[in-house]
Amino acid sequence: MKCPHCGVEDDKVVDSRSVQEGRAIRRRRECTACGQRFTTYEYIEIEGLTVRKSDERREPFDRQKLRRGIELATTKRPVSEKQIENIVMDIEKELFNQGKQEVPSKLIGEMLMQRLHEIDEVAYVRFASVYRKFKDTEEFYNEVRKLLDREK
């Protein structure tokens, strides 16, 4: 593991524990070169799960790609790292429980939009604007209007 402080690839694990209901392992590491500590996480990889894109391309499921999408949507929003990680874990768990080898990207996008809507409407609209490829301000306005109508 490369130290995020000095870049040396030599560290020792000083603490290791199960987290997220046993679905991940948290490790505290200490760099042997600079002495700085950092945390890493190990997750169970959903092997063999393929995502079918809208243009029919297929690619392996990538939890980091899912996480990056959430992080972009929630930038400068009051959404914690724990909430982001919980969304990723929840979607992974749901996909795994379906027992399918291939899932459409549309399903993952809809699952993510539902969860973002529950925690932060601005993040939801940000994600929806990219995911649904709004062509103009009218489409954006209509999505915001739907949110406002639900609040009434």
C-alpha positions in Angstrom: 0.0 0.0 0.0 1.4 3.4 -1.0 1.6 6.0 1.8 -0.6 9.0 0.9 1.8 11.3 2.7 5.2 10.3 1.3 4.5 7.8 -1.4 6.6 5.0 0.0 5.2 1.5 -0.4 6.1 0.1 3.0 3.8 0.1 5.9 2.6 -2.0 8.8 -1.0 -2.7 9.9 -1.5 -1.4 13.5 -5.3 -2.2 13.8 -7.7 -4.2 11.8 -11.5 -4.6 12.4 -14.6 -5.7 10.7 -17.0 -2.9 9.7 -20.3 -2.4 7.9 -21.9 -5.5 9.2 -19.0 -7.7 8.2 -19.0 -6.5 4.6 -15.7 -4.7 4.9 -12.4 -4.6 6.9 -11.0 -1.3 8.2 -7.2 -1.3 8.6 -5.1 1.4 10.3 -1.7 1.5 8.8 1.5 3.2 9.7 4.1 4.1 7.1 7.6 2.7 8.1 9.3 5.6 6.3 7.5 8.7 7.6 5.6 7.3 10.5 2.3 8.8 9.4 -0.9 6.8 9.8 -3.7 6.3 7.3 -6.8 4.1 7.0 -7.7 1.7 4.2 -10.8 -0.4 3.6 -11.2 -3.8 2.0 -14.5 -4.7 0.4 -15.9 -7.9 -1.0 -15.8 -7.6 -4.7 -18.9 -8.6 -6.6 -17.3 -10.9 -9.0 -18.7 -11.5 -12.4 -21.3 -8.7 -12.2 -21.5 -7.0 -15.5 -23.1 -3.6 -16.2 -24.9 -3.2 -19.5 -24.7 0.4 -20.7 -27.4 2.2 -22.7 -25.4 1.7 -25.9 -25.2 -2.1 -25.2 -21.5 -2.0 -24.2 -20.7 -4.1 -21.2 -18.2 -3.4 -18.4 -17.5 -4.9 -15.0 -19.3 -3.4 -12.0 -17.0 -0.8 -10.4 -17.9 0.3 -6.8 -15.4 3.2 -7.1 -17.2 4.5 -10.2 -20.4 4.4 -8.3 -18.8 6.2 -5.4 -17.3 8.9 -7.6 -20.8 9.6 -9.1 -22.2 10.1 -5.6 -19.3 12.3 -4.5 -19.7 14.5 -7.6 -23.5 14.9 -6.9 -22.9 15.6 -3.2 -20.0 18.1 -3.6 -20.4 20.9 -1.1 -23.6 19.4 0.3 -24.2 18.3 3.9 -23.8 14.6 3.1 -21.2 12.7 5.2 -18.7 10.1 4.0 -20.7 7.6 6.1 -23.9 8.4 4.1 -22.0 8.0 0.8 -20.5 4.7 1.9 -23.9 3.5 3.1 -25.4 4.3 -0.3 -22.7 2.3 -2.1 -23.0 -0.6 0.3 -26.8 -0.6 0.0 -26.7 -0.6 -3.8 -24.0 -3.3 -3.9 -26.0 -5.5 -1.5 -29.2 -5.1 -3.5 -27.4 -6.0 -6.8 -25.8 -9.0 -5.1 -29.1 -10.2 -3.7 -30.7 -10.1 -7.2 -28.3 -12.9 -8.1 -27.9 -11.8 -11.7 -24.7 -11.9 -13.8 -25.7 -8.7 -15.7 -27.6 -5.6 -14.7 -28.6 -2.6 -16.8 -26.8 0.7 -15.9 -30.3 2.2 -15.9 -31.2 0.1 -12.8 -28.1 1.3 -10.9 -28.9 4.9 -11.9 -32.5 4.6 -10.7 -31.4 3.0 -7.4 -28.9 5.8 -6.9 -31.4 8.6 -7.7 -33.9 7.1 -5.2 -31.3 7.1 -2.5 -30.1 10.6 -3.3 -33.6 11.9 -3.3 -34.0 10.5 0.3 -30.9 12.3 1.7 -30.4 15.5 -0.4 -32.6 16.9 -3.1 -29.9 19.2 -4.5 -27.6 16.2 -5.0 -30.6 14.3 -6.5 -31.2 17.1 -9.1 -27.5 17.3 -9.9 -27.2 13.6 -10.5 -30.5 13.5 -12.4 -29.4 16.3 -14.7 -26.4 14.3 -15.8 -28.0 10.9 -15.7 -31.1 11.9 -17.6 -29.1 14.1 -19.9 -31.3 17.2 -19.6 -31.1 19.0 -22.9 -32.2 22.5 -21.7 -33.3 24.5 -18.7 -36.9 23.5 -19.3 -36.2 19.9 -18.5 -34.2 20.9 -15.4 -37.1 23.2 -14.3 -39.6 20.4 -14.8 -37.6 18.1 -12.5 -37.3 20.8 -9.8 -41.1 21.4 -10.2 -41.8 17.7 -9.5 -39.7 17.9 -6.3 -41.6 21.1 -5.2 -45.0 19.5 -6.0 -44.1 16.4 -3.8 -43.4 18.7 -0.8 -46.9 20.2 -0.9 
